[in-house]
């Protein structure tokens, strides 16, 4: 599977345009067992509540607001557009054991396939507790839970099928497909779980590793009431680290991800170099440059990254450069992605232990 876990749609035997026909056939033939896959982000580290529920409340600050936007394969009829917004915060500070953290979070996501033929909307509530493993709190173990309400709709008014193609190149209504001009909506409730270990050797660096599982209850999904499937479980393992570079105002960040769902899998690995332009920890100015690579059974994409920290805001921009055999259809245009995170800093200037950043 060459684009694997960045997509989410049913095996519906549908076609939207001749370009999308080529796209869908390319995806289906590259992995015969495809059923349904979750939307995802190249900047997985900037979308914490879609990566691991145990990341809820795991940041240095009072409240965090994160937004993500991805437009994948824009040259193919707006193939996939995904957006999220989330807010999470640690609660009951001062009432928990020292260096422990309890976080609550809320997230909304929308994913549109082929100019809105298939639209998926999700609303999630998550909570996580992070237990300090030493008296300084430099090492913590967190467990997170997430519940999701999902609504997915299929708009038959936007569909065209093979048997509706005329000799002059025009499309008419299919004489056989029952989905014609129907608008079908399904919904279900979902359960997700995650675990995260976070550590530091001296309070200035950080390393972490986490695992998560989404769709633990395998919710049922059917658009036509004929072929009902269970949404397959997505297993994710991820980790990363950052450490200052001695003798310079710079920091090196590394991170990686492994996803597996419905027999498809992907590996993403890379890093970024950050240069600080300010010594004010409460109002940092940092510039980032780096790259990640995404791999499945073949090399999928190279993902250059640029970013900026300015005060309480962090901005990230990536562009997937498609290098798989699908680059012919996509014209080598993988997808543009934007992330924006706001973290409200403590008014007392309190500095917590280092938390995952990438």
N, C-alpha and C positions, 0 to 999 in steps of 0.2 A: 504494500500500500504506500503510495508515494506522497500523499499529503495527509494521510491517516487522520490523526486525532484533532485536526483543525476543522472537521466537518461534522454535520449532524443532520441526517435526513434518512427517510425510510427507503427501502427497496420497493419503489412504487411503480416501476415500469412506466414512468412518465417522461415526456419530452416537453421542453418549453420553447426553444427555438433551435434552428439547425446548429448554432454554436453550442448551446447547452447540451444538445444531443451528443455532440462529439465529446464534450466534457464528461458527461455522466457515463458514457460508454467507457471512456478512458479510465475512470475511477473504478467502475464495476469490474472491468476485465483485469485490473491490476490486483484486485483482491476479491475472490469469488464469495467469501463468507461475510461480506459487509452487510450489516443490518442497520445499526444506528450508532452514531458517534457524537461525542459532546463537542460543542464549540470550544475553542481554546485560543490562547494568545501566544505570540512569539515572545512578548514581554511577560512571561508567566510570573515572574518575580514582582511585577507591578499590579497583579490582580490576585491579592492574597486569598480572598474568600472563594474563588473558583479553583484554587490550587490545593488548599488544605484547610479544613475548618479549624485546625489547631493553631492557625496563624491569627485567629480572632483575638484582638487586643494585644498582639505581640508587636509593640513598637514603642519608641521613646516619645511620649507625649500624652495629651489629655484626650484628644479625639482625632480620628483619621478619616478623611473622605477621599475615596479613590474612584477615578473614572477612566474607562478604557474604550477605545474605538478601533475597530479593525475592518478594512475593506479588502477582501481577498479576491484575487483574479478579477479586478475591475474591468478588464478588457473583454470578459466573457459575460455580458449581460448582467452586471452587478451580481456575480455568482453568490457571494456570501458576505453579508455585512453584520457585524456583531458589536454590540455596545453593552457596557455594564456601568453601574454606579453603586458604590457601597459606602457604608459608614460603620465604624466600629470604635469601641472605647473600653478601657479598663474601668471597672467599677469597684466600689467599696474599698478604696484605698484608705489605709489607716485602720481598717477593721479586720484585715486578713493578716495571717502570719507574715512577718517581715520578709520582703523579697518575693512573696507570692503574688500572682496576678490572676484576676478573673476578668474575662472579656466578654462583651456582648456585641453582636453585629447584625446588620441588615443589608441585603444586597438585592438588586434588581438587574436582570439581564434580558436582552432581546436579540434574537438571531433571525435574519431574513435570508432566505435562499431564492436565487433566481428572480430578483426583483419582486419578492414578496409572495411567490407561489406557495412556499412553505414558511410560516412564521412561528417561531417558538418564543414564548415569554416565560420567565422564571422569577419567582420571588422567594428569597431564602432568609431564614433566621438562624443564626449560629451563636454558639457559646463555647468558651474554652477556659480551662483552668491550667495555670502554669505553676508547678511546684518547684521551689528552690531546693537544690540537692546539696548545697553547702551553705555555710553561715554567711558568706559574702554575696550569695546569689549569682555567682558567675556561671553556674551550671543549673539549668532548669529543664524539667520534663513537662510537656503540656499534652493534654488530651482535649479534643474538640468534637462537638456534635453539630450537625446542621440538618434542618428540615426545610424542604423545598416544595412549593406549590408550582406545578408546571401546567401551562396551557399551550397547545400546539394546534395550528389551524392550516388547512389546505384549501386554497382558493382555486376551484375548478374552472372559474371564468378565465384564468390566465394560462390555462394549459392547452397545448396542441399535441397531437399524437401522430404516429407514423401513418396510420391509415386515413388521416385527414389531409395528407399532402397531395396537391394536384400537380398535373404535368406542367402547368405554367408557373410553378413555384409558390403558389398561394396555398393557404391553409383553410380548410373547412372543418366544421364540427365532426368529430369522430362518430361513425355510425355504431360503434361497439362499446366504447368506454362509458361506464355508468357515472363516472366522476364529472362528466361534462356539466358545466354551469352550476355545480354544487359547491357550497361552502361548508366544510366539515371541520368541527372543532372537537378536540379531545383534551382531557385534563387528568392529572393524577398527583399523588403526594409521594415525595421522595425522601430517603434518609441517607445521610453521608457521615463519615467518621474519619478522624485523622489523629495522628500522633506526631509530636515534634520534640526533638532534643536540641537545645541551644546552649552554647558554651563560649567561654573566653578564657585565655591564659593570663591576661594582665589587665583586663578592663578596657583596653584600647583596640583589641581585635575581636573577631567573632567567627564562629563556625557553627554550622547547624546541619541537621539531617532530619527529614520527615517522610512519612508515608501516609497515604490517604486512600479511601475507597468510597466511590460515589455510586448511588443506586443500589444500596445494600438490600433493599426490599424487592428489587427486580420488578418495578411497576409494569403493569400490562398496558399495551398501547395498540390501538387499531383504528384506522381511518374509515374502512369500508365494512367493518364488522365481519370480515371473512378471515383474513390472515392476521391474527392477534399475535404479537410478539411481546416478550419481556425485555425491557430496556437492559442491555448488558452492563455488568458492573465495570466501572473504570478504576483500575489500580494505578496509583501514581507514587513514585519514589523521587525525591528531590533533595538537593543539598547545595551548600555553598559556603563561602568564607570570604572574609576581607581582612586585610592587614596593612597598616601604614608602611610605606617604603622609607627605610631609615635614611635620614639626611636630606629628605626632600618633602615638599608640601603635597605629596601625592599618596594615593591609596590604590591598591590593586584588589579588584573584586572578581570572584570566580563563582559560577553556578552551573548546575546541571539538572536535567529532568529526564525521567523515564516514564512513559505512559503505555498502558496496554488496555485495550477494550475491543471486544468482539473479534479477537484474533489479530487485530491490527496493533502495531506498536510504533513508537517513535522514541528517539533519543535526541535531546538538545543539550549542547554544551558550549560554553564560551566564557567570556569575561570582558571587563571594562577597566580602563585606567582613568582614575579621577585626579584632577588637579585642583587644589584649593586656592581661591583668590581672596580669601578672607580668614582672619584668625578669630572671628567672633563666632563662638559655638552656637549662640542663640539666633544668629542671622547669617548662616553660612552662604557662601557663594562657591559652588563647585561645578567644574566642567567635566563631562564624561565622554569618552570615546571608546568603542569596543566592537565586538562582533560575536555572534553565536552561529553555530551550524546545526541544522536539523537533519537527522538521518533516519531512514527506516530500512527496508531491504536494499535501498540504494540511497545515494546522496540526494537529498530533497531540495534544500535551500541554504544559501548563505545569508546571514541576517546582520548587516551593519547597524550600529546603534550610536546615537548621540543623545546626551542628556544634560540637564542643568538643574542644580539646586539653587534656589534663590529665597532666602528666608525660610518660611514655612512651606514653600511649594517645591515640588520636584516634577520636572517635565521630562518625558522620554519619547524618542521617535525612532522607529525602525522601518526598514523596507526589505521585505523578503525578495531576494533575487533567486528566482526559480531556476534550478540547474538540472532537474529531472527531465525525463522524456516528455512530460506534460508541457514543457516550455514552448513547444510548437503551437499548442492551442492557446496558451496564456501569453504568448509573445514575450516570454521570459519575465512577465510582470507577476510577481508573487502576491504582494499585498502590502499596503501601507498601514501602519499601526501607531497610535498615539496614546500615551498614558499621562495622567495628571493626578498627583497626590498632594493633598493638603494635610499637614499635621500641626495641630495647635500645641504649642510648647507650654510646659508648666510655667506659671507666673512666678514661682519661687526660684526658678533656675535649677531645679532639681535634675540631676543627671542619672538616669537608670543605667543598668548594665547594657552592653551593646546588643542590638537585636538584628535579625536578618534584614538585609537591604536588597540583595540581588539573588 
